[in-house]
């Protein structure tokens, strides 16, 4: 009954033509149809946040959206965060401050923080912690993730606005 | 953790959406934010044959205030309430409550109307709607129907909406500047479902409570408005002693069920504390 549909997705500025069933989540479309395996899948029911990507600038769980819903939207994933060989300030800060150990949750945390900082570059410490409470990390104990986001926020604020 | 197959419609207008609902009725589900529906589908607890995605219906994405209160369209996301959507106590209350709803990314997608249509007993918006005596506007090809919140919730995940009806708008009564509000929620971790919560709104004039709204959530199959306790507040000063006695009465009124997270006794004690804290905040 539910045949495949041809959908054109805009991901990290590039156009991806895919043929997908409506039931395919955006996370699976990114990973399996577009080859963008930087987006990780943990729980597949919206709890862990590993699959967080930006849809029209807002962080969302890509396991709770269907690929067909993303047509016409601007999708950004962790693959689009760095500028060529130059890491995004968040990536740099995670690296320098030991904001990751195994790295499984890292893409989700990066996209979560990137979206939240774009909405509010002046987030207080409490706001940063509230936002970061959205995602699960089983290695770091979170302290270094909070620290990395705080440092990246400062770095982003110091940059001239594009 | 993959949903079963379904057919997908993304109508471009409300009338198109209502026509689809009328055609498919119980075979279809409305997809708005999807933050409760899609997890249920991933677990295959829900297996709708058809999804009607209303995310393109910009005509349902609105909030406006008039003399009667606040009108919230079906596509208004939780995150819209991060900022105060209206001046005065109502906007402040909604902004405070919104921060307790799940997590930041969930709030970017999930909708106020979707929470009501889903009717989770631990939903913050269901408590707000119940305690503040909201009205719900349901639309179908048969016409519009206005449902008082007291007639809307039928129990856990059950509402008065007919299979061909779309929850199109929520209407929250206006709250003048004399109103003060309090909200307290307890959950095991930030963003978890509430184990218990209470919402209080008091209109205080010359130190005396003139009108009161009091509701609790997370302790029954739906949010409960405690009207008998509201009556006990009106005409008195909201003193710590009165608030204590109201909290004890709330303890006696609720009959929570236990689950893996908390026993009935624990939840009962929690509700007394939640009521006391919400009232204390409102009276401050």
Boltz contact constraints between the chains, C-beta under 6 A:
constraints:
  - contact:
      token1: [A, 1]
      token2: [B, 7]
      max_distance: 6.0
  - contact:
      token1: [A, 2]
      token2: [B, 5]
      max_distance: 6.0
  - contact:
      token1: [A, 2]
      token2: [B, 6]
      max_distance: 6.0
  - contact:
      token1: [A, 2]
      token2: [B, 7]
      max_distance: 6.0
  - contact:
      token1: [A, 22]
      token2: [B, 8]
      max_distance: 6.0
  - contact:
      token1: [A, 23]
      token2: [B, 3]
      max_distance: 6.0
  - contact:
      token1: [A, 23]
      token2: [B, 5]
      max_distance: 6.0
  - contact:
      token1: [A, 23]
      token2: [B, 6]
      max_distance: 6.0
  - contact:
      token1: [A, 44]
      token2: [B, 1]
      max_distance: 6.0
  - contact:
      token1: [A, 44]
      token2: [B, 42]
      max_distance: 6.0
  - contact:
      token1: [A, 45]
      token2: [B, 39]
      max_distance: 6.0
  - contact:
      token1: [A, 45]
      token2: [B, 42]
      max_distance: 6.0
  - contact:
      token1: [A, 46]
      token2: [B, 39]
      max_distance: 6.0
  - contact:
      token1: [A, 52]
      token2: [B, 105]
      max_distance: 6.0
  - contact:
      token1: [A, 58]
      token2: [B, 108]
      max_distance: 6.0
  - contact:
      token1: [A, 59]
      token2: [B, 105]
      max_distance: 6.0
  - contact:
      token1: [A, 60]
      token2: [B, 105]
      max_distance: 6.0
  - contact:
      token1: [A, 60]
      token2: [B, 108]
      max_distance: 6.0
  - contact:
      token1: [A, 60]
      token2: [B, 109]
      max_distance: 6.0
  - contact:
      token1: [A, 61]
      token2: [B, 105]
      max_distance: 6.0
  - contact:
      token1: [A, 64]
      token2: [B, 34]
      max_distance: 6.0
  - contact:
      token1: [A, 64]
      token2: [B, 35]
      max_distance: 6.0
  - contact:
      token1: [A, 64]
      token2: [B, 38]
      max_distance: 6.0
  - contact:
      token1: [A, 68]
      token2: [B, 8]
      max_distance: 6.0
  - contact:
      token1: [A, 131]
      token2: [B, 104]
      max_distance: 6.0
  - contact:
      token1: [A, 133]
      token2: [B, 190]
      max_distance: 6.0
  - contact:
      token1: [A, 133]
      token2: [B, 191]
      max_distance: 6.0
  - contact:
      token1: [A, 134]
      token2: [B, 103]
      max_distance: 6.0
  - contact:
      token1: [A, 134]
      token2: [B, 104]
      max_distance: 6.0
  - contact:
      token1: [A, 134]
      token2: [B, 105]
      max_distance: 6.0
